[in-house]
Amino acid sequence: MSRYPPTQPPSHRPPEFRKSQLHRQYTSLLRSTPLMLLFQHNNLKATEWMAVRRELANALQTHDTNSPENDHHQYIPSHSIKLQIIQSRIFSAALRVVEYWDPSPHSHNAPPPSSDPLDPSTQSSVSGIPNTTPSPEDPAFTHALSRTAHSAVAAKKKSHPLTPLLSGPLAILTFPAVSPIHMKTALSILSPRAPKFPAPTRRANPGYHDPVTQAGLQKLLLLGARVEGTVFDTEGTRWVGGIEGGLEGLRGQLIGLLQGFGAGLTGALEGAGRSLYFTVEGRRLMLEDENGSSKGTAEEGP
């Protein structure tokens, strides 16, 4: 029986291929990135990409420097927000693995290791490394590039909501955390639309109106977003970016909505109770009047 180190398990495709490395990179990116914007790019030149990235980085740095909201909102370094080109087919394959593949039910049932197998002083006979057959088809291998993961998601090529958008030349803008404020700043540069996402003026940012920058921005088209695993179209993406006050503002709106709903429910219940009380009280008075009239009639009789 052959043994493979846990850091180098056999893969469905040779790991030295660039496609395998991109698949691994995209899988890690999808699992660690809660907010991602998807763009279609149409033959941007290298100089145009440089100009677009420069203006995006400048706008984010200016926002971090001048915005007082960083005092009470989650701080996100501007250099952690990245715009990169992706291979659509490999990205789609990685998305299926992330969304539809759960390795835990298929993991190897070997007992936990008694010591660290990466420790040079640990003997291989007692390290607890499971025995595996010398083939990538062994079901004990459950990593993202394994044959087991590939076979499990092969039938789900068109089932994810993001799949129809993953065609043609694509680029993604990734955020390390969900921040509508930074998202709004990025959309104002890459896909401006007044009044919520106005482009910077020529006086405030002359570089943004440079012909090379404008030529590159005209070749970018916003397709949608993936926020905490949920897919949004263009309008939904702008709705997320237009949330006033960011996540704190959304929480405040939700609290106000719940409080208003509670007050309305309390008023409705109190109104129903008062209506029932008045109805019963009116009926009681009516019965008393009828009883009084009956008694008076009986006393006047012979």
C-alpha positions as CSV (number, residue, x, y, z in Angstrom):
1,M,0.0,0.0,0.0
2,S,1.3,3.4,-0.9
3,R,1.1,6.4,1.4
4,Y,0.8,10.0,0.3
5,P,1.7,12.9,2.5
6,P,-1.3,15.0,3.6
7,T,0.2,18.1,1.9
8,Q,0.5,16.3,-1.5
9,P,-2.4,14.1,-2.2
10,P,-3.0,12.8,-5.8
11,S,-5.3,14.9,-7.9
12,H,-7.8,14.3,-10.7
13,R,-5.5,16.3,-13.0
14,P,-1.7,16.6,-12.7
15,P,-1.1,19.3,-10.0
16,E,1.8,20.8,-12.0
17,F,-0.6,22.0,-14.7
18,R,-1.6,25.6,-14.6
19,K,-5.3,24.7,-14.8
20,S,-4.9,22.7,-11.6
21,Q,-3.2,25.6,-9.8
22,L,-5.9,28.0,-11.0
23,H,-8.6,25.7,-9.8
24,R,-7.0,25.5,-6.4
25,Q,-6.6,29.3,-6.3
26,Y,-10.2,29.9,-7.3
27,T,-11.5,27.4,-4.8
28,S,-9.6,29.1,-2.0
29,L,-10.8,32.5,-3.2
30,L,-14.5,31.5,-3.3
31,R,-14.3,30.0,0.2
32,S,-12.5,33.0,1.8
33,T,-14.2,35.9,-0.1
34,P,-17.7,36.9,1.2
35,L,-18.1,39.7,-1.3
36,M,-17.3,39.5,-5.0
37,L,-18.3,41.7,-8.0
38,L,-18.3,40.1,-11.5
39,F,-17.4,42.2,-14.6
40,Q,-17.1,41.4,-18.3
41,H,-14.1,43.0,-20.0
42,N,-13.7,43.4,-23.7
43,N,-10.1,43.3,-24.8
44,L,-8.6,45.9,-22.4
45,K,-5.0,46.8,-23.2
46,A,-2.3,46.5,-20.5
47,T,-2.1,50.3,-20.2
48,E,-5.9,50.5,-19.7
49,W,-5.8,47.9,-17.0
50,M,-3.1,49.8,-15.3
51,A,-5.1,53.0,-15.4
52,V,-8.3,51.4,-14.1
53,R,-6.5,49.7,-11.2
54,R,-4.7,52.9,-10.4
55,E,-7.9,55.0,-10.2
56,L,-9.6,52.3,-8.2
57,A,-6.7,52.1,-5.7
58,N,-6.6,55.9,-5.4
59,A,-10.3,56.1,-4.7
60,L,-10.2,53.4,-2.0
61,Q,-7.2,55.0,-0.4
62,T,-8.8,58.4,-0.4
63,H,-11.9,56.9,1.2
64,D,-9.9,55.2,3.9
65,T,-8.1,58.5,4.6
66,N,-10.9,60.9,4.6
67,S,-14.0,59.0,5.7
68,P,-14.8,59.4,9.4
69,E,-16.9,56.3,9.2
70,N,-13.9,54.1,9.7
71,D,-14.1,55.1,13.4
72,H,-17.1,52.9,14.0
73,H,-17.3,50.7,10.9
74,Q,-15.3,47.6,10.0
75,Y,-11.9,48.7,8.6
76,I,-10.9,47.1,5.4
77,P,-7.4,48.0,4.0
78,S,-7.6,49.3,0.5
79,H,-4.8,47.1,-0.7
80,S,-6.9,44.0,0.2
81,I,-9.5,44.8,-2.5
82,K,-8.2,43.4,-5.7
83,L,-9.4,43.4,-9.4
84,Q,-8.2,40.4,-11.3
85,I,-8.9,38.5,-14.5
86,I,-10.2,34.9,-14.3
87,Q,-10.6,31.9,-16.5
88,S,-14.3,31.5,-16.7
89,R,-14.5,27.7,-17.2
90,I,-12.0,26.9,-14.5
91,F,-13.7,29.4,-12.2
92,S,-17.1,27.7,-12.9
93,A,-15.6,24.3,-12.0
94,A,-14.2,25.7,-8.8
95,L,-17.6,27.3,-8.0
96,R,-19.4,23.9,-8.3
97,V,-16.9,22.3,-6.0
98,V,-17.3,25.0,-3.3
99,E,-21.1,25.1,-3.5
100,Y,-22.0,21.4,-4.0
101,W,-19.1,19.4,-2.6
102,D,-19.0,18.5,1.1
103,P,-16.0,16.3,1.9
104,S,-17.0,15.6,5.5
105,P,-19.4,12.6,4.8
106,H,-16.7,11.1,2.4
107,S,-13.7,11.6,4.6
108,H,-11.5,8.6,5.5
109,N,-12.6,6.8,8.7
110,A,-9.2,6.2,10.0
111,P,-8.6,6.9,13.7
112,P,-7.1,10.3,14.6
113,P,-3.3,10.3,14.5
114,S,-1.5,9.7,17.8
115,S,1.1,12.3,16.9
116,D,1.8,14.9,14.2
117,P,2.6,13.1,10.9
118,L,4.6,16.1,9.7
119,D,7.0,15.9,12.7
120,P,10.3,14.2,11.5
121,S,10.6,12.4,14.8
122,T,7.3,10.6,14.3
123,Q,7.5,7.1,12.9
124,S,5.3,6.4,9.9
125,S,4.0,3.2,11.5
126,V,2.4,5.1,14.4
127,S,1.7,8.4,12.8
128,G,-1.9,7.5,11.9
129,I,-1.5,8.2,8.2
130,P,-4.2,6.2,6.4
131,N,-3.2,3.6,3.9
132,T,-4.4,4.4,0.4
133,T,-4.1,2.8,-3.0
134,P,-1.7,4.3,-5.5
135,S,-4.5,5.8,-7.6
136,P,-6.3,9.2,-7.7
137,E,-9.6,7.3,-7.8
138,D,-9.3,6.3,-4.1
139,P,-12.4,7.7,-2.3
140,A,-10.1,8.5,0.7
141,F,-8.9,11.6,-1.2
142,T,-11.6,14.3,-0.7
143,H,-9.7,17.6,-1.5
144,A,-11.0,20.0,-4.1
145,L,-8.9,18.5,-6.9
146,S,-9.7,14.9,-6.1
147,R,-11.4,12.5,-8.4
148,T,-14.2,12.0,-5.8
149,A,-15.0,15.8,-5.8
150,H,-14.9,16.0,-9.6
151,S,-17.3,13.1,-10.0
152,A,-19.7,14.4,-7.3
153,V,-20.3,17.8,-9.0
154,A,-20.0,16.7,-12.7
155,A,-23.8,16.6,-13.1
156,K,-24.3,20.2,-11.7
157,K,-22.8,22.2,-14.5
158,K,-25.9,24.4,-15.1
159,S,-27.6,24.4,-11.7
160,H,-25.9,27.3,-10.0
161,P,-27.4,30.8,-10.4
162,L,-24.1,32.3,-11.3
163,T,-23.4,29.9,-14.1
164,P,-25.1,31.8,-16.9
165,L,-22.8,34.8,-16.2
166,L,-19.6,32.7,-16.3
167,S,-19.0,33.0,-20.1
168,G,-16.6,35.1,-22.1
169,P,-13.8,37.3,-20.7
170,L,-14.4,38.0,-17.0
171,A,-12.8,39.9,-14.2
172,I,-13.7,39.9,-10.5
173,L,-13.4,42.5,-7.7
174,T,-12.9,40.8,-4.4
175,F,-13.4,42.2,-0.9
176,P,-12.2,40.5,2.3
177,A,-15.4,41.5,4.1
178,V,-18.9,42.6,3.2
179,S,-18.7,46.4,3.2
180,P,-21.4,48.3,1.2
181,I,-19.4,51.6,1.8
182,H,-16.3,50.3,0.0
183,M,-18.5,48.6,-2.6
184,K,-20.1,52.0,-3.3
185,T,-16.7,53.6,-3.8
186,A,-15.6,50.8,-6.2
187,L,-18.9,51.0,-8.2
188,S,-18.5,54.8,-8.5
189,I,-15.2,54.2,-10.3
190,L,-15.8,51.0,-12.3
191,S,-19.6,51.3,-13.1
192,P,-20.8,54.8,-12.2
193,R,-24.5,55.7,-12.3
194,A,-25.9,58.9,-10.9
195,P,-27.3,59.8,-8.4
196,K,-26.2,57.0,-5.9
197,F,-22.9,56.1,-7.7
198,P,-21.6,59.4,-9.2
199,A,-18.3,59.4,-11.0
200,P,-15.6,61.7,-9.7
201,T,-15.6,65.2,-11.2
202,R,-12.7,66.3,-13.4
203,R,-11.6,68.9,-10.8
204,A,-11.6,66.4,-8.0
205,N,-9.9,63.6,-9.9
206,P,-8.4,64.6,-13.3
207,G,-6.7,61.2,-13.8
208,Y,-10.1,59.5,-13.9
209,H,-11.0,61.5,-17.0
210,D,-7.8,60.6,-18.8
211,P,-8.6,59.1,-22.3
212,V,-6.8,55.8,-21.4
213,T,-8.7,55.4,-18.2
214,Q,-12.1,56.2,-19.9
215,A,-11.3,53.8,-22.8
216,G,-10.7,51.0,-20.2
217,L,-13.8,51.8,-18.2
218,Q,-16.0,51.7,-21.3
219,K,-14.9,48.1,-21.9
220,L,-16.0,47.0,-18.4
221,L,-19.6,45.8,-17.8
222,L,-21.0,45.0,-14.4
223,L,-22.8,41.6,-14.5
224,G,-23.6,40.9,-10.9
225,A,-22.3,40.0,-7.5
226,R,-21.9,37.1,-5.0
227,V,-22.6,38.3,-1.4
228,E,-22.3,35.7,1.3
229,G,-23.0,32.9,-1.1
230,T,-26.1,34.7,-2.6
231,V,-26.1,35.8,-6.2
232,F,-27.4,39.3,-7.1
233,D,-28.0,40.7,-10.5
234,T,-27.0,44.3,-11.5
235,E,-29.8,46.0,-9.7
236,G,-29.4,43.9,-6.6
237,T,-25.7,44.6,-6.6
238,R,-26.4,48.4,-6.7
239,W,-28.9,48.0,-3.9
240,V,-26.3,46.4,-1.7
241,G,-23.8,49.1,-2.5
242,G,-26.4,51.8,-1.9
243,I,-27.3,50.8,1.7
244,E,-26.9,54.0,3.7
245,G,-24.4,53.6,6.5
246,G,-23.2,50.2,5.4
247,L,-24.0,47.2,7.5
248,E,-24.6,49.3,10.6
249,G,-27.2,51.3,8.7
250,L,-28.8,48.1,7.5
251,R,-29.0,46.8,11.1
252,G,-30.5,50.1,12.2
253,Q,-33.2,49.9,9.5
254,L,-33.9,46.3,10.5
255,I,-34.2,47.3,14.2
256,G,-36.5,50.2,13.3
257,L,-38.6,47.9,11.1
258,L,-39.0,45.3,13.9
259,Q,-39.8,48.0,16.4
260,G,-42.4,49.5,14.1
261,F,-43.9,46.1,13.5
262,G,-44.0,45.4,17.3
263,A,-45.7,48.8,18.0
264,G,-48.2,48.2,15.2
265,L,-49.0,44.7,16.5
266,T,-49.4,46.0,20.0
267,G,-51.7,48.8,18.8
268,A,-53.8,46.3,16.8
269,L,-54.1,44.0,19.8
270,E,-55.1,46.8,22.1
271,G,-57.6,48.1,19.6
272,A,-59.2,44.7,19.2
273,G,-59.4,44.4,23.0
274,R,-61.0,47.8,23.4
275,S,-63.4,47.1,20.6
276,L,-64.4,43.8,22.3
277,Y,-64.8,45.6,25.7
278,F,-67.0,48.3,24.2
279,T,-69.1,45.7,22.4
280,V,-69.6,43.6,25.6
281,E,-70.2,46.6,27.7
282,G,-72.8,48.0,25.3
283,R,-74.6,44.6,25.2
284,R,-74.6,44.5,29.0
285,L,-76.2,48.0,29.2
286,M,-78.7,47.0,26.6
287,L,-79.7,43.9,28.6
288,E,-80.0,46.0,31.8
289,D,-82.2,48.4,30.1
290,E,-84.4,45.6,28.8
291,N,-84.6,44.0,32.2
292,G,-85.5,47.4,33.8
293,S,-88.2,48.0,31.2
294,S,-89.6,44.5,31.8
295,K,-89.7,45.0,35.6
296,G,-91.4,48.4,35.2
297,T,-94.1,46.9,33.0
298,A,-94.7,44.1,35.5
299,E,-95.1,46.5,38.4
300,E,-97.7,48.6,36.5
301,G,-99.9,45.7,35.7
302,P,-102.9,44.4,37.8
